[in-house]
Amino acid sequence: MSLQSVAWAQTAAGGGDASPGLLSLVPFLLIFVVFYFLLIVPQQRRQKKQREMLDALKKGDKIITSSGIWGSITNLDKDTATIQISDNTKIRIQRDHIASLRATNES
């Protein structure tokens, strides 16, 4: 009987307090905040920078595609770009596949 009364006393004293349940969530919230600032925010910044670069493209820009093709833009549409990759070779790609601009002094 004494063990049963001790167990009853422990639950009655701590039964009305909701803070142990909330305290168990604090580590998960901290992990989420760390992941947010280490993973999500930098990814959003990269996407914004890439979108700004794509919006600023113009004819004559020297670019590198996501597949590694080097070329110069000869024509731009809303969703596509025509790229000259050699004297007689032009290809048409989606604008989203342009990875970066090349420096003008690179060949």
C-alpha positions in Angstrom: 0.0 0.0 0.0 2.8 2.4 0.7 4.1 2.3 -2.9 0.7 3.0 -4.3 0.3 6.0 -2.0 3.7 7.4 -3.0 2.9 7.0 -6.7 -0.4 8.8 -6.2 1.3 11.6 -4.4 3.8 12.1 -7.2 1.2 12.4 -9.9 -1.0 14.7 -7.9 1.8 17.1 -7.2 3.1 17.3 -10.7 -0.1 16.7 -12.6 -1.3 20.3 -12.9 2.1 21.6 -14.4 2.3 21.7 -18.2 5.9 22.9 -18.4 7.6 19.5 -18.6 5.7 18.8 -21.8 6.8 22.2 -23.3 10.4 21.7 -22.1 10.7 18.5 -24.1 9.9 20.5 -27.2 12.7 23.1 -26.7 15.5 20.9 -28.2 13.4 20.3 -31.3 12.7 24.0 -31.7 16.4 24.8 -31.3 17.3 22.2 -34.0 14.7 23.7 -36.3 16.1 27.2 -35.8 19.6 26.0 -36.5 18.6 24.2 -39.6 16.6 27.2 -40.8 19.6 29.6 -40.5 22.2 27.1 -41.7 20.3 25.5 -44.7 17.2 27.3 -45.7 18.3 31.0 -45.6 21.5 30.4 -47.6 19.6 28.4 -50.2 17.0 31.2 -50.6 19.8 33.7 -51.0 21.4 31.6 -53.8 18.1 31.2 -55.5 17.5 35.0 -55.4 21.0 35.7 -56.7 20.4 33.2 -59.6 17.0 34.7 -60.4 18.5 38.2 -60.5 21.3 37.0 -62.8 18.8 35.4 -65.2 16.7 38.5 -65.3 19.7 40.7 -66.1 20.8 38.6 -69.1 21.2 40.4 -72.5 22.4 39.6 -76.0 26.2 39.2 -76.2 26.6 37.9 -72.6 29.1 35.0 -72.4 27.6 32.3 -70.3 28.1 28.7 -69.0 25.2 26.4 -68.9 24.4 23.9 -66.1 25.7 21.1 -68.3 29.0 22.9 -68.8 28.5 24.3 -72.3 30.2 27.7 -73.0 28.7 30.1 -75.4 27.4 33.6 -76.1 23.8 34.6 -76.1 22.5 35.6 -79.5 18.7 35.7 -78.8 16.6 35.8 -75.6 12.9 34.9 -75.3 10.8 34.8 -72.1 11.7 31.2 -71.3 14.5 30.3 -73.8 17.9 31.5 -74.9 19.7 30.9 -78.2 23.4 30.4 -77.6 26.2 30.4 -80.2 28.7 27.8 -79.1 31.0 28.0 -82.2 31.0 29.8 -85.5 28.2 27.8 -87.2 26.6 26.2 -84.2 23.7 27.7 -82.2 21.6 25.9 -79.7 18.4 26.8 -77.9 18.0 26.1 -74.2 15.8 27.1 -71.3 16.9 30.2 -69.5 16.8 28.3 -66.2 19.7 26.1 -67.4 22.1 29.0 -67.6 24.4 28.5 -64.6 26.6 31.6 -64.6 28.1 34.4 -66.6 31.7 34.1 -67.8 34.3 36.9 -67.3 34.7 38.8 -70.6 38.5 38.1 -70.8 37.9 34.2 -70.8 37.9 32.6 -74.2 
